[in-house]
Amino acid sequence: MHIAGAVRVVVSAAACGVLLTTLTSCGDGQDARKGDARSAGAHKDKAVEQTTGLKRIPDVGDRLQSRIPAGSRQVVAVYGDGKNSADSTVVLYTKSGSTWDKAAGWKAHNGKKGWAADHHEDDKRSPVGVFTLSDAGGVLPDPGAQLPYTQSASMQAPHYWAKSHWHDFDYVIAIDYNRVKGTPPNDPTRPQGQSKGGSIWLHMDHGSGTSACVSLPKAAMEKLLRTLDPEQHPVVVMGDRASLKA
C-alpha cells in the first residue's frame, strides 16, 4: 500500500482510454384538481427532501444493490441521464447505522457515447457496475486525501489535447475496473487484458463527455478526496438510470 502524500514517478499510461447518464367531481372540478395537484406536489416534495435515513441507495435495483459490499459505508452513485448520454449526476451517500444519508451531489459527465454493460477499449462508453475505490492521485499536491495519493507529473494531460482538457487529471480517483489495487491510478497493468479497457477514473471535468471516465467539478473532487476513507470501504455504483434500476 502506498503512503498518502508520497510522490511517486511512474510510467505514464492511458487515462480514460486515451493518454499514451382525471379526477372528476361535482361542479367544474377545479377545486378537486387543485387539491389533487397540491397533494401530488406534497408527495413529490417529500420524495425530494428525503435525503437521510434511506434504507438503500435510491434508484438502484436489486441486481446492483446486492453487489455493494456489506462493509461499505460510502457510496459514490453515478446516475447517467441515458444509455447514450454523456450527462450524469453524481451523489455521495454515507451510511449511519443501518441507513444511508445523502452527503453531497453534483452535475457530472461520463463517456461521450454513454454507457456499456460490456465496456471495451475505445468504445467511448463508461462501464456499468459496482467498483471499489482504492487509490488516488493527480498532478496537483495531495489536498488531504484519505485514500493513498500519488502526486506525479506523469499524469499530466498532453498539451496537444484541447486546452480545456489540460487540467483533467489534476485530481484523480481510480475506479477499480481492470486494474491492480494498491497501485497509482496510472499504473498500466490490466489483469483482464488490454481489450477490456482500463484507466477508468473519477477526474476533473472539462464540460463535456469523456473517453470512459466520470468527470466532476474541482470542488467535488476535493470533497471526495477528503471524504472517501479506505476504512469505510468506498465503492462507486455507476450506469445509466435504466441500467441502475434493472
C-alpha positions as CSV (number, residue, x, y, z in Angstrom):
1,M,0.0,0.0,0.0
2,H,1.4,3.4,-0.9
3,I,1.7,6.1,1.8
4,A,-0.7,9.0,1.4
5,G,1.1,12.1,0.1
6,A,4.1,10.2,-1.2
7,V,5.5,11.4,-4.5
8,R,6.0,8.6,-7.0
9,V,7.0,8.8,-10.6
10,V,5.5,6.0,-12.7
11,V,5.3,5.2,-16.4
12,S,2.5,7.2,-17.9
13,A,-0.5,5.2,-19.0
14,A,-3.7,5.7,-21.0
15,A,-6.3,7.6,-19.0
16,C,-9.9,7.0,-19.8
17,G,-8.8,5.0,-22.8
18,V,-6.6,8.0,-24.1
19,L,-3.2,9.2,-22.8
20,L,-0.2,7.4,-24.5
21,T,-26.1,9.4,-17.8
22,T,-58.6,12.7,-14.4
23,L,-60.2,13.4,-11.5
24,T,-63.9,14.0,-11.8
25,S,-66.1,15.7,-9.1
26,C,-69.2,17.8,-8.6
27,G,-69.2,21.2,-10.2
28,D,-66.4,22.1,-12.6
29,G,-63.8,20.0,-10.6
30,Q,-61.3,22.8,-10.4
31,D,-61.1,22.7,-6.6
32,A,-60.6,19.0,-6.7
33,R,-57.9,19.2,-9.3
34,K,-56.2,21.9,-7.4
35,G,-56.4,19.8,-4.2
36,D,-55.0,16.8,-6.1
37,A,-52.2,18.9,-7.6
38,R,-51.3,20.2,-4.1
39,S,-51.3,16.6,-2.9
40,A,-49.1,15.4,-5.7
41,G,-46.8,18.3,-5.2
42,A,-46.5,17.4,-1.5
43,H,-45.7,13.8,-2.3
44,K,-43.1,15.0,-4.8
45,D,-41.6,17.4,-2.3
46,K,-41.5,14.7,0.3
47,A,-39.6,12.4,-2.0
48,V,-37.1,15.1,-3.0
49,E,-36.5,16.1,0.6
50,Q,-35.8,12.5,1.8
51,T,-32.1,12.6,2.0
52,T,-31.5,10.9,5.3
53,G,-32.5,7.6,6.8
54,L,-32.6,5.9,3.4
55,K,-32.8,2.1,3.6
56,R,-30.9,1.6,0.4
57,I,-29.2,3.6,-2.3
58,P,-32.0,5.3,-4.3
59,D,-32.9,4.3,-7.8
60,V,-30.6,1.3,-7.7
61,G,-32.2,-2.1,-8.3
62,D,-31.6,-5.4,-6.5
63,R,-29.0,-6.6,-9.1
64,L,-26.5,-3.8,-8.4
65,Q,-27.6,-3.1,-4.9
66,S,-26.6,-6.7,-3.9
67,R,-23.1,-6.0,-5.3
68,I,-22.4,-3.2,-2.8
69,P,-20.2,-4.9,-0.2
70,A,-21.9,-5.3,3.2
71,G,-19.0,-3.5,4.8
72,S,-19.2,-0.4,2.6
73,R,-20.3,2.8,4.3
74,Q,-19.5,5.2,1.5
75,V,-21.1,5.0,-2.0
76,V,-20.5,7.3,-4.9
77,A,-23.6,6.9,-7.2
78,V,-23.3,8.0,-10.8
79,Y,-26.7,8.4,-12.4
80,G,-26.3,8.6,-16.1
81,D,-29.1,10.6,-17.9
82,G,-29.4,7.9,-20.6
83,K,-27.7,4.9,-22.2
84,N,-26.3,7.1,-25.0
85,S,-25.9,10.3,-23.0
86,A,-22.7,11.9,-21.7
87,D,-24.5,13.8,-18.9
88,S,-24.9,12.4,-15.4
89,T,-25.4,13.3,-11.8
90,V,-23.0,12.1,-9.0
91,V,-24.3,11.7,-5.4
92,L,-22.2,10.8,-2.4
93,Y,-24.0,8.6,0.2
94,T,-22.7,7.8,3.6
95,K,-24.0,5.1,5.9
96,S,-25.0,5.9,9.5
97,G,-26.0,2.8,11.5
98,S,-28.1,0.8,9.1
99,T,-29.3,3.6,6.9
100,W,-27.9,5.9,4.2
101,D,-27.7,9.7,4.1
102,K,-27.1,11.9,1.1
103,A,-23.9,13.9,1.8
104,A,-23.4,15.8,-1.5
105,G,-24.3,15.9,-5.2
106,W,-23.0,17.4,-8.4
107,K,-23.6,17.5,-12.1
108,A,-21.0,15.4,-14.0
109,H,-20.1,13.8,-17.3
110,N,-19.4,10.2,-18.4
111,G,-18.4,8.6,-21.6
112,K,-19.1,10.6,-24.8
113,K,-21.3,7.8,-26.2
114,G,-22.9,6.9,-22.9
115,W,-22.7,3.6,-21.0
116,A,-21.8,-0.1,-21.7
117,A,-22.6,-3.2,-19.8
118,D,-19.6,-4.8,-21.5
119,H,-17.0,-2.0,-21.8
120,H,-14.2,-2.3,-24.3
121,E,-11.1,-0.2,-25.2
122,D,-12.0,2.9,-27.1
123,D,-15.8,2.4,-27.2
124,K,-16.2,5.9,-25.6
125,R,-18.7,4.4,-23.1
126,S,-18.4,4.2,-19.3
127,P,-18.7,0.7,-17.7
128,V,-21.9,-0.1,-15.8
129,G,-21.3,-1.7,-12.5
130,V,-20.2,-1.5,-8.9
131,F,-16.4,-1.0,-8.4
132,T,-14.3,-0.3,-5.3
133,L,-12.3,2.9,-4.9
134,S,-8.8,2.2,-3.6
135,D,-6.3,4.7,-4.9
136,A,-6.0,8.4,-5.8
137,G,-3.5,10.8,-7.3
138,G,-3.0,13.7,-9.6
139,V,-0.8,16.4,-11.0
140,L,-1.5,18.6,-8.0
141,P,-0.3,18.1,-4.5
142,D,-2.3,15.9,-2.1
143,P,-5.3,18.1,-0.9
144,G,-5.8,16.0,2.2
145,A,-6.9,12.7,0.7
146,Q,-7.7,9.8,2.9
147,L,-7.1,7.3,0.1
148,P,-3.4,6.7,-0.8
149,Y,-2.4,9.6,-3.0
150,T,0.3,9.7,-5.7
151,Q,1.3,13.1,-7.0
152,S,3.0,12.7,-10.3
153,A,3.7,14.9,-13.4
154,S,3.3,11.7,-15.4
155,M,-0.5,12.1,-15.1
156,Q,-0.5,15.4,-16.9
157,A,-2.8,15.5,-19.8
158,P,-0.8,16.1,-23.1
159,H,-0.9,19.6,-24.4
160,Y,-1.8,18.6,-27.9
161,W,-5.2,18.0,-26.4
162,A,-7.6,20.9,-26.3
163,K,-6.7,23.5,-23.7
164,S,-9.9,22.8,-21.8
165,H,-8.6,19.3,-21.1
166,W,-5.2,20.2,-19.7
167,H,-6.3,20.1,-16.1
168,D,-8.4,16.9,-16.4
169,F,-6.0,14.9,-14.2
170,D,-5.1,17.5,-11.6
171,Y,-7.1,15.3,-9.2
172,V,-7.9,11.6,-9.9
173,I,-9.6,8.7,-8.1
174,A,-9.0,5.4,-9.7
175,I,-12.1,3.2,-10.3
176,D,-11.1,-0.4,-9.7
177,Y,-12.1,-1.6,-13.2
178,N,-9.5,-3.9,-14.8
179,R,-6.6,-2.5,-12.6
180,V,-4.5,-3.6,-9.7
181,K,-5.5,-2.2,-6.4
182,G,-2.8,-0.5,-4.3
183,T,-1.0,1.0,-7.3
184,P,-1.0,4.6,-8.7
185,P,-4.0,5.4,-10.8
186,N,-1.9,5.4,-14.0
187,D,-0.3,2.0,-13.4
188,P,-0.7,0.4,-16.8
189,T,-1.4,-3.2,-15.6
190,R,-4.7,-4.6,-16.9
191,P,-5.5,-8.0,-15.4
192,Q,-8.3,-8.7,-17.9
193,G,-6.3,-7.7,-20.9
194,Q,-5.9,-4.6,-23.0
195,S,-9.1,-5.1,-25.0
196,K,-11.3,-4.7,-21.8
197,G,-10.1,-1.1,-21.4
198,G,-8.8,0.4,-18.2
199,S,-7.6,3.6,-16.5
200,I,-11.2,4.5,-15.7
201,W,-11.1,7.4,-13.3
202,L,-13.1,10.0,-11.4
203,H,-11.4,13.1,-12.5
204,M,-11.8,16.9,-13.2
205,D,-14.5,18.0,-15.5
206,H,-13.9,19.9,-18.8
207,G,-17.5,20.5,-19.6
208,S,-18.3,17.6,-21.9
209,G,-18.1,13.8,-22.3
210,T,-15.0,11.7,-21.6
211,S,-13.4,8.7,-23.2
212,A,-14.9,6.4,-20.4
213,C,-14.2,8.2,-17.1
214,V,-16.6,10.2,-14.9
215,S,-15.7,13.8,-14.6
216,L,-16.7,16.2,-11.8
217,P,-16.0,19.9,-10.8
218,K,-12.9,20.6,-8.9
219,A,-14.7,21.3,-5.6
220,A,-16.4,17.9,-6.0
221,M,-13.1,16.1,-6.5
222,E,-11.6,17.8,-3.4
223,K,-14.7,16.8,-1.4
224,L,-14.4,13.2,-2.5
225,L,-10.7,13.0,-1.9
226,R,-11.0,14.4,1.6
227,T,-14.0,12.2,2.5
228,L,-13.5,8.8,0.9
229,D,-11.9,6.6,3.6
230,P,-10.3,3.2,3.0
231,E,-11.7,2.1,6.4
232,Q,-15.2,2.8,5.1
233,H,-14.7,0.6,2.0
234,P,-15.9,3.1,-0.5
235,V,-17.4,2.0,-3.9
236,V,-18.8,3.6,-7.0
237,V,-22.2,2.4,-8.3
238,M,-22.4,3.7,-11.9
239,G,-24.5,3.5,-15.0
240,D,-27.4,5.0,-16.9
241,R,-30.6,5.3,-14.8
242,A,-32.4,2.4,-16.6
243,S,-29.4,0.0,-16.1
244,L,-29.1,1.1,-12.5
245,K,-32.7,0.3,-11.8
246,A,-32.7,-3.1,-13.6
